[in-house]
Amino acid sequence: MSWIDLEGAVNVRDLGGLPTSDGGSTVPGRVLRSENLQELTPDDVVKLVDEIGVTTVVDLRSTREVTIEGPAPLDEVPGVRRVHHPVLKEFLDASDTVRAALLTEAIEADRQRYPDDSLCGHYLGYLENRPDEVTGALRSIANAPGAAIVHCAAGKDRTGVISALALTVAGVEPDVIVADYVASNDRIEAVVERLRRSKMYGTDVSSRPVQAHAVRGEAMEAFLKQLTARYGGLDAWLEANGFDGDDISQLRAKLRQA
């Protein structure tokens, strides 16, 4: 894995250098993946913007998360654009009581969507409930004039799915995609420690053991297989949701052309 070591984020890596099915590889410095960027230091910003060339932040968090957490250091940097693509269903006007009930319903829907693995069902829910945001995130990656950095809260689930979709378009084999996905577990203790300090996630994160937050490779394996079983492949799903052949070619070129 091409880890990027920063002071204010611990689960950051470059999606470049991954082998593709045709014998090529993805290009470094095009797409990065990360957790919450709220604690970036000035040196981190210099590294991301001036050294790597980040021009676009693709934020997958919910509107509520963004509001509670507030501005992040990259938001103030000239030439860096933040685009917001919340891939989870949102309950913006609901009371806390109603929101809790709706979240319980959503968890049950994940189980019903894919009974063998509710986490895979949860990931499939991004595609079913928020297709415009999923395709919007991929389009923002493709259109970034420089490097795009994709992030959510922990940088493992929402970010893992969008990264997996982008890598699939680039022609990276499923086993390599799964390996990138589970790499977040190498730093899960540091990720959880960071989230414990946050206004939004601290209480919930602290209520469960650290390893309860780890990802499982079999969930991503199942998700990638379901792209074919349910939709006839990722390209077919993308085209059915307005991400046409030109968009696919542009995204592939973003990750592949040197």
VOBA-1610 file (N, C-alpha, C; in pm, whole numbers, padded with zeros to 5 digits, always signed):
BEGIN
Met+00082-00119+00000Met+00000+00000+00000Met+00087+00125+00000Ser+00042+00227-00071Ser+00117+00354-00076Ser+00062+00448+00030Trp+00105+00426+00156Trp+00059+00511+00265Trp+00119+00651+00253Ile+00040+00749+00291Ile+00086+00887+00298Ile+00082+00927+00446Asp+00197+00952+00503Asp+00206+00982+00646Asp+00184+01131+00671Leu+00081+01160+00748Leu+00047+01297+00786Leu+00037+01305+00938Glu+00046+01427+00990Glu+00033+01446+01134Glu-00113+01441+01178Gly-00203+01491+01096Gly-00342+01506+01136Gly-00439+01408+01072Ala-00389+01303+01009Ala-00473+01198+00953Ala-00389+01071+00944Val-00452+00957+00972Val-00373+00834+00985Val-00408+00727+00882Asn-00519+00744+00811Asn-00565+00641+00717Asn-00567+00698+00575Val-00452+00747+00533Val-00441+00815+00403Val-00349+00734+00313Arg-00395+00703+00194Arg-00309+00633+00099Arg-00344+00671-00044Asp-00246+00648-00131Asp-00255+00679-00273Asp-00304+00555-00345Leu-00403+00571-00432Leu-00455+00458-00509Leu-00371+00430-00633Gly-00258+00495-00646Gly-00168+00468-00757Gly-00081+00346-00730Gly-00024+00292-00838Gly+00068+00180-00826Gly+00002+00045-00811Leu-00130+00036-00830Leu-00199-00091-00817Leu-00207-00160-00954Pro-00177-00289-00960Pro-00175-00359-01089Pro-00315-00374-01149Thr-00322-00369-01280Thr-00448-00384-01352Thr-00447-00514-01432Ser-00564-00555-01475Ser-00578-00685-01540Ser-00507-00694-01674Asp-00475-00580-01736Asp-00408-00582-01866Asp-00256-00567-01853Gly-00204-00580-01734Gly-00061-00571-01713Gly-00009-00432-01682Gly-00097-00334-01677Gly-00056-00198-01644Gly-00069-00172-01495Ser-00084-00045-01459Ser-00103-00009-01319Ser-00166+00129-01311Thr-00227+00158-01198Thr-00283+00291-01176Thr-00170+00390-01151Val-00197+00518-01183Val-00094+00621-01177Val-00093+00686-01039Pro+00022+00695-00974Pro+00029+00764-00844Pro-00004+00913-00856Gly-00051+00968-00745Gly-00074+01112-00740Gly-00199+01158-00811Arg-00292+01067-00840Arg-00416+01104-00906Arg-00536+01100-00811Val-00545+00991-00733Val-00657+00975-00641Val-00603+00924-00507Leu-00638+00996-00400Leu-00603+00957-00265Leu-00730+00922-00189Arg-00716+00841-00086Arg-00830+00809+00001Arg-00791+00839+00145Ser-00889+00882+00225Ser-00855+00928+00360Ser-00976+00919+00453Glu-00948+00935+00582Glu-01053+00957+00679Glu-01076+01108+00694Asn-01151+01145+00796Asn-01181+01285+00826Asn-01056+01374+00819Leu-01069+01488+00756Leu-00955+01578+00734Leu-00955+01698+00829Gln-01032+01690+00937Gln-01048+01805+01025Gln-00920+01845+01098Glu-00829+01751+01121Glu-00713+01779+01206Glu-00584+01799+01127Leu-00593+01822+00997Leu-00472+01843+00919Leu-00392+01962+00973Thr-00262+01947+00979Thr-00174+02056+01021Thr-00131+02138+00900Pro-00073+02256+00923Pro-00020+02333+00808Pro+00079+02254+00724Asp+00164+02173+00788Asp+00258+02091+00712Asp+00186+01986+00629Asp+00077+01930+00683Asp-00003+01834+00607Asp-00061+01899+00482Val-00112+02020+00498Val-00171+02091+00385Val-00067+02116+00277Val+00053+02155+00317Val+00161+02177+00221Val+00192+02047+00146Lys+00198+01937+00219Lys+00230+01809+00156Lys+00122+01770+00055Leu-00004+01784+00094Leu-00113+01743+00006Leu-00127+01835-00114Val-00121+01964-00091Val-00149+02061-00197Val-00026+02091-00282Asp+00083+02128-00216Asp+00201+02172-00289Asp+00287+02056-00342Glu+00294+01949-00265Glu+00380+01837-00307Glu+00304+01735-00392Ile+00185+01696-00349Ile+00110+01594-00424Ile+00021+01656-00531Gly-00028+01776-00506Gly-00109+01844-00606Gly-00258+01826-00591Val-00307+01812-00468Val-00451+01798-00446Val-00523+01926-00485Thr-00625+01911-00568Thr-00708+02024-00608Thr-00855+02005-00572Thr-00892+01879-00536Thr-01034+01849-00515Thr-01051+01758-00394Val-01138+01800-00304Val-01175+01718-00188Val-01315+01662-00215Val-01327+01531-00221Val-01456+01464-00243Val-01504+01413-00107Asp-01599+01485-00049Asp-01646+01460+00088Asp-01772+01375+00083Leu-01765+01254+00138Leu-01876+01159+00134Leu-01961+01161+00261Arg-01929+01246+00357Arg-02001+01251+00482Arg-02142+01307+00464Ser-02228+01281+00561Ser-02363+01335+00558Ser-02360+01486+00584Thr-02469+01551+00550Thr-02482+01695+00577Thr-02472+01722+00728Arg-02530+01635+00808Arg-02524+01651+00954Arg-02381+01640+01003Glu-02306+01544+00952Glu-02166+01531+00991Glu-02087+01657+00958Val-02106+01706+00838Val-02033+01825+00793Val-02067+01945+00881Thr-02195+01960+00915Thr-02239+02073+00996Thr-02180+02067+01136Ile-02185+01949+01197Ile-02136+01936+01335Ile-01984+01948+01342Glu-01915+01888+01247Glu-01768+01890+01250Glu-01711+02026+01211Gly-01782+02100+01126Gly-01736+02233+01088Gly-01630+02232+00978Pro-01575+02349+00945Pro-01478+02361+00837Pro-01351+02282+00865Ala-01286+02239+00758Ala-01158+02169+00766Ala-01050+02256+00704Pro-00923+02233+00738Pro-00815+02320+00689Pro-00809+02334+00536Leu-00837+02228+00463Leu-00830+02240+00317Leu-00939+02329+00259Asp-01046+02352+00337Asp-01156+02437+00288Asp-01112+02580+00263Glu-01006+02622+00331Glu-00961+02760+00322Glu-00847+02780+00221Val-00807+02674+00154Val-00691+02683+00065Val-00735+02725-00076Pro-00683+02838-00128Pro-00718+02879-00264Pro-00677+02771-00365Gly-00765+02747-00459Gly-00735+02648-00562Gly-00777+02507-00527Val-00824+02486-00403Val-00875+02355-00364Val-01027+02365-00352Arg-01096+02278-00425Arg-01242+02279-00428Arg-01295+02159-00350Arg-01391+02184-00263Arg-01458+02076-00190Arg-01592+02047-00255Val-01617+01920-00288Val-01746+01877-00342Val-01808+01779-00245His-01937+01791-00225His-02006+01714-00122His-02097+01612-00188His-02073+01483-00159His-02153+01375-00215His-02189+01276-00104Pro-02290+01308-00022Pro-02328+01218+00087Pro-02391+01090+00032Val-02327+00977+00053Val-02374+00852-00007Val-02467+00774+00086Leu-02486+00823+00208Leu-02584+00763+00298Leu-02716+00838+00287Lys-02826+00765+00300Lys-02957+00829+00303Lys-02961+00926+00420Glu-03015+01046+00398Glu-03015+01150+00501Glu-03154+01172+00559Phe-03157+01208+00688Phe-03282+01237+00758Phe-03271+01376+00819Leu-03262+01476+00731Leu-03223+01610+00775Leu-03324+01676+00869Asp-03453+01657+00845Asp-03554+01727+00922Asp-03612+01643+01035Ala-03558+01525+01057Ala-03613+01436+01159Ala-03563+01472+01298Ser-03648+01450+01397Ser-03605+01466+01536Ser-03511+01352+01573Asp-03444+01365+01688Asp-03353+01259+01730Asp-03426+01125+01745Thr-03548+01129+01797Thr-03625+01006+01817Thr-03661+00943+01683Val-03709+01025+01592Val-03746+00974+01460Val-03622+00925+01386Arg-03512+01000+01398Arg-03388+00960+01331Arg-03341+00824+01380Ala-03351+00800+01510Ala-03310+00670+01565Ala-03396+00558+01508Ala-03526+00584+01496Ala-03616+00482+01439Ala-03583+00456+01293Leu-03554+00562+01219Leu-03521+00547+01077Leu-03389+00473+01059Leu-03294+00498+01147Leu-03166+00426+01140Leu-03185+00278+01170Thr-03275+00248+01264Thr-03305+00107+01292Thr-03366+00040+01169Glu-03455+00111+01102Glu-03514+00058+00979Glu-03408+00038+00872Ala-03313+00131+00865Ala-03208+00121+00764Ala-03120-00001+00789Ile-03090-00029+00916Ile-03009-00146+00950Ile-03081-00274+00909Glu-03212-00280+00933Glu-03289-00396+00892Glu-03294-00409+00740Ala-03302-00295+00671Ala-03301-00297+00525Ala-03169-00352+00472Asp-03058-00319+00539Asp-02928-00373+00499Asp-02929-00525+00508Arg-02987-00577+00617Arg-02993-00723+00634Arg-03079-00788+00525Gln-03191-00726+00495Gln-03280-00782+00395Gln-03222-00773+00254Arg-03146-00668+00230Arg-03089-00646+00097Arg-02989-00757+00061Tyr-02912-00800+00160Tyr-02817-00909+00136Tyr-02803-00988+00267Pro-02891-01086+00288Pro-02896-01156+00417Pro-02767-01225+00457Asp-02685-01264+00361Asp-02561-01335+00396Asp-02458-01244+00463Asp-02469-01113+00443Asp-02371-01021+00499Asp-02432-00881+00499Ser-02474-00835+00616Ser-02543-00706+00623Ser-02452-00589+00588Leu-02319-00606+00605Leu-02229-00497+00566Leu-02227-00482+00414Cys-02224-00595+00343Cys-02238-00589+00198Cys-02372-00527+00161Gly-02478-00564+00233Gly-02609-00504+00208Gly-02608-00354+00230His-02533-00311+00331His-02519-00168+00358His-02452-00098+00240Tyr-02346-00158+00188Tyr-02274-00098+00075Tyr-02364-00094-00050Leu-02439-00199-00073Leu-02532-00200-00186Leu-02638-00090-00170Gly-02667-00056-00045Gly-02762+00052-00020Gly-02715+00186-00073Tyr-02584+00209-00077Tyr-02535+00333-00137Tyr-02581+00342-00283Leu-02570+00230-00353Leu-02606+00228-00495Leu-02757+00242-00514Glu-02833+00179-00427Glu-02978+00179-00443Glu-03044+00308-00392Asn-02993+00361-00281Asn-03056+00477-00219Asn-02999+00611-00268Arg-02873+00614-00308Arg-02807+00740-00343Arg-02727+00728-00473Pro-02788+00677-00578Pro-02712+00658-00702Pro-02654+00788-00758Asp-02728+00898-00746Asp-02678+01025-00799Asp-02554+01073-00724Glu-02549+01047-00594Glu-02432+01089-00516Glu-02312+00998-00545Val-02338+00869-00566Val-02228+00777-00601Val-02168+00816-00735Thr-02252+00835-00836Thr-02200+00874-00967Thr-02140+01014-00962Gly-02200+01101-00879Gly-02144+01236-00865Gly-02005+01234-00806Ala-01982+01147-00708Ala-01848+01135-00648Ala-01748+01087-00751Leu-01786+00987-00829Leu-01695+00935-00932Leu-01669+01040-01040Arg-01770+01117-01073Arg-01751+01222-01174Arg-01660+01333-01120Ser-01673+01365-00993Ser-01585+01466-00933Ser-01440+01420-00931Ile-01418+01291-00908Ile-01282+01236-00916Ile-01230+01250-01057Ala-01311+01210-01154Ala-01268+01213-01294Ala-01238+01354-01342Asn-01315+01451-01293Asn-01302+01589-01341Asn-01200+01672-01265Ala-01142+01618-01160Ala-01046+01694-01081Ala-00926+01735-01167Pro-00892+01865-01169Pro-00778+01909-01251Pro-00644+01858-01200Gly-00637+01829-01070Gly-00516+01770-01011Gly-00556+01644-00938Ala-00492+01618-00827Ala-00526+01500-00748Ala-00656+01523-00672Ala-00737+01417-00662Ala-00858+01420-00580Ala-00833+01339-00453Ile-00880+01389-00340Ile-00874+01313-00216Ile-01016+01284-00172Val-01048+01156-00159Val-01183+01110-00124Val-01183+01074+00023His-01284+01121+00097His-01285+01089+00241His-01426+01084+00297Cys-01436+01014+00410Cys-01559+01015+00489Cys-01519+01042+00634Ala-01564+00961+00729Ala-01525+00981+00868Ala-01401+00898+00904Ala-01412+00766+00885Ala-01299+00678+00917Ala-01217+00640+00794Gly-01269+00668+00675Gly-01196+00638+00553Gly-01195+00490+00518Lys-01298+00416+00561Lys-01294+00272+00537Lys-01419+00217+00467Asp-01537+00265+00499Asp-01660+00210+00443Asp-01707+00291+00320Arg-01757+00412+00343Arg-01799+00494+00229Arg-01683+00519+00134Thr-01569+00557+00191Thr-01450+00580+00109Thr-01405+00450+00044Gly-01417+00339+00116Gly-01379+00210+00061Gly-01461+00171-00060Val-01591+00199-00055Val-01679+00164-00167Val-01651+00251-00289Ile-01642+00382-00269Ile-01615+00470-00383Ile-01478+00439-00443Ser-01379+00411-00360Ser-01247+00372-00409Ser-01256+00242-00489Ala-01332+00146-00438Ala-01347+00018-00507Ala-01412+00035-00643Leu-01512+00121-00651Leu-01578+00145-00779Leu-01482+00211-00878Ala-01408+00311-00832Ala-01313+00379-00921Ala-01206+00281-00969Leu-01156+00197-00880Leu-01052+00102-00917Leu-01107-00005-01012Thr-01233-00042-00994Thr-01295-00138-01086Thr-01301-00080-01227Val-01341+00045-01238Val-01343+00111-01369Val-01203+00114-01430Ala-01102+00131-01347Ala-00963+00137-01395Ala-00909+00001-01436Gly-00982-00106-01405Gly-00937-00239-01445Gly-00854-00310-01341Val-00858-00265-01216Val-00786-00333-01107Val-00865-00458-01069Glu-00794-00568-01048Glu-00858-00696-01017Glu-00923-00692-00878Pro-01033-00769-00861Pro-01103-00768-00732Pro-01016-00800-00612Asp-00923-00896-00623Asp-00842-00931-00507Asp-00752-00815-00463Val-00707-00735-00561Val-00625-00619-00529Val-00710-00511-00462Ile-00832-00495-00510Ile-00925-00398-00452Ile-00955-00435-00307Val-00978-00564-00283Val-01006-00610-00147Val-00885-00586-00057Ala-00765-00609-00109Ala-00643-00586-00030Ala-00630-00439+00008Asp-00662-00349-00085Asp-00659-00206-00052Asp-00763-00174+00054Tyr-00880-00230+00040Tyr-00990-00207+00134Tyr-00952-00249+00276Val-00897-00370+00293Val-00868-00420+00428Val-00743-00355+00487Ala-00666-00283+00406Ala-00547-00215+00459Ala-00583-00115+00569Ser-00705-00064+00568Ser-00747+00028+00675Ser-00736-00037+00813Asn-00746-00170+00819Asn-00735-00239+00948Asn-00596-00226+01008Asp-00496-00202+00924Asp-00360-00186+00975Asp-00349-00066+01068Arg-00441+00029+01051Arg-00433+00152+01131Arg-00563+00180+01205Ile-00642+00074+01228Ile-00775+00094+01285Ile-00768+00151+01427Glu-00668+00114+01504Glu-00659+00168+01640Glu-00635+00319+01637Ala-00550+00363+01546Ala-00522+00507+01534Ala-00644+00581+01480Val-00717+00518+01387Val-00839+00579+01333Val-00941+00599+01444Val-00964+00495+01523Val-01062+00503+01632Val-01020+00607+01736Glu-00892+00613+01765Glu-00844+00712+01861Glu-00873+00854+01812Arg-00855+00877+01685Arg-00886+01010+01629Arg-01035+01039+01639Leu-01118+00941+01604Leu-01263+00963+01606Leu-01315+00986+01748Arg-01249+00929+01845Arg-01292+00951+01985Arg-01281+01097+02025Arg-01197+01172+01959Arg-01179+01314+01993Arg-01280+01404+01923Ser-01357+01349+01831Ser-01442+01434+01748Ser-01577+01460+01813Lys-01637+01572+01777Lys-01768+01610+01829Lys-01877+01515+01781Met-01864+01470+01658Met-01970+01391+01595Met-01964+01244+01634Tyr-01847+01187+01642Tyr-01835+01041+01649Tyr-01788+00988+01784Gly-01741+01076+01873Gly-01674+01031+01994Gly-01754+00935+02079Thr-01879+00967+02109Thr-01959+00883+02197Thr-01985+00746+02136Asp-02026+00744+02011Asp-02058+00616+01947Asp-01935+00528+01932Val-01825+00587+01889Val-01703+00509+01868Val-01655+00448+01999Ser-01665+00523+02106Ser-01615+00475+02236Ser-01704+00367+02297Ser-01824+00350+02244Ser-01918+00251+02301Ser-01890+00110+02254Arg-01799+00094+02158Arg-01770-00039+02103Arg-01620-00066+02107Pro-01580-00195+02113Pro-01437-00228+02108Pro-01375-00182+01977Val-01246-00158+01978Val-01177-00110+01859Val-01200-00203+01740Gln-01186-00334+01762Gln-01197-00428+01650Gln-01338-00437+01592Ala-01437-00386+01663Ala-01572-00381+01608Ala-01581-00283+01492His-01483-00196+01480His-01481-00097+01372His-01400-00145+01251Ala-01337-00260+01261Ala-01255-00311+01150Ala-01343-00352+01034Val-01286-00344+00913Val-01357-00391+00794Val-01329-00539+00774Arg-01415-00604+00694Arg-01400-00745+00664Arg-01389-00766+00514Gly-01281-00831+00473Gly-01258-00850+00330Gly-01372-00921+00260Glu-01438-01015+00329Glu-01547-01089+00265Glu-01665-01000+00229Ala-01684-00890+00303Ala-01793-00797+00271Ala-01766-00727+00137Met-01641-00684+00117Met-01607-00621-00010Met-01607-00723-00125Glu-01560-00844-00098Glu-01565-00950-00200Glu-01708-00972-00247Ala-01800-00982-00151Ala-01941-01002-00184Ala-01997-00883-00262Phe-01961-00762-00220Phe-02010-00642-00288Phe-01966-00641-00434Leu-01841-00671-00460Leu-01790-00671-00598Leu-01859-00778-00682Lys-01886-00893-00622Lys-01957-00999-00696Lys-02100-00958-00725Gln-02163-00888-00630Gln-02301-00845-00650Gln-02316-00740-00760Leu-02209-00668-00790Leu-02215-00573-00903Leu-02251-00647-01031Thr-02198-00765-01047Thr-02229-00846-01165Thr-02362-00919-01148Ala-02383-00980-01034Ala-02502-01061-01013Ala-02630-00979-01021Arg-02627-00856-00968Arg-02749-00775-00963Arg-02765-00681-01082Tyr-02653-00631-01130Tyr-02661-00522-01228Tyr-02598-00554-01362Gly-02537-00671-01374Gly-02470-00704-01498Gly-02333-00641-01512Gly-02275-00600-01400Gly-02143-00538-01400Gly-02151-00390-01366Leu-02039-00335-01322Leu-02037-00195-01280Leu-02067-00101-01396Asp-02010-00126-01514Asp-02035-00037-01627Asp-02184-00028-01657Ala-02254-00141-01648Ala-02398-00141-01676Ala-02472-00059-01571Trp-02434-00075-01443Trp-02500+00005-01338Trp-02473+00153-01360Leu-02349+00188-01390Leu-02314+00328-01411Leu-02395+00389-01526Glu-02400+00319-01638Glu-02471+00372-01753Glu-02621+00383-01724Ala-02676+00290-01647Ala-02818+00297-01612Ala-02847+00415-01520Asn-02743+00469-01458Asn-02762+00581-01365Asn-02695+00710-01415Gly-02686+00722-01547Gly-02646+00848-01608Gly-02497+00873-01617Phe-02417+00774-01584Phe-02270+00786-01594Phe-02233+00713-01722Asp-02227+00787-01832Asp-02221+00724-01964Asp-02080+00682-02004Gly-02068+00635-02127Gly-01940+00585-02176Gly-01829+00689-02171Asp-01862+00814-02200Asp-01760+00920-02192Asp-01713+00941-02049Asp-01808+00936-01954Asp-01772+00949-01813Asp-01680+00835-01770Ile-01716+00714-01811Ile-01636+00596-01776Ile-01496+00609-01833Ser-01486+00653-01959Ser-01354+00669-02021Ser-01272+00775-01949Gln-01338+00883-01907Gln-01266+00990-01838Gln-01216+00944-01702Leu-01298+00868-01630Leu-01257+00817-01500Leu-01142+00717-01516Arg-01153+00631-01616Arg-01047+00533-01640Arg-00917+00605-01674Ala-00926+00708-01755Ala-00806+00783-01794Ala-00745+00854-01674Lys-00830+00900-01583Lys-00780+00969-01463Lys-00686+00879-01383Leu-00723+00754-01373Leu-00642+00662-01294Leu-00535+00591-01374Arg-00548+00590-01507Arg-00459+00504-01586Arg-00357+00577-01673Gln-00391+00689-01732Gln-00300+00752-01829Gln-00189+00829-01759Ala-00066+00798-01795Ala+00049+00866-01735Ala+00064+01005-01794
//
